[in-house]
């Protein structure tokens, strides 16, 4: 069975070396999202790319590699969370976009 609904996709672009209270920032963001009851969060590690400094792309793994944290929830939950990110982040980029979410639920009873 599937169910579709509109939601907001929040993407947070940070560096792997970024920290919040001594913890990797991406883990702190995910933990805060969980505490605030957001629907879900995933951290993705970039393997290559460049940012605003236009540095030469690297294939070597380093602390400057991008981490993208994606969070999907409803807009009225995302807006206050973005304000919380202001307290946690020293730099980075945040984007939001409207998305259509299709929920797939198991046909098996658990």
BELKA-V762207 format. One record per helix or strand of 3 or more residues. SS is the DSSP state (~ for helix, > for strand). FROM is the first residue (numbers start at 1). TO is the last residue. Records with the same first field share a line. If there is no record, write none. Layout:
SS = FROM-TO, FROM-TO
This chain:
> = 2-15, 41-45, 66-73, 93-104
~ = 25-35, 75-88
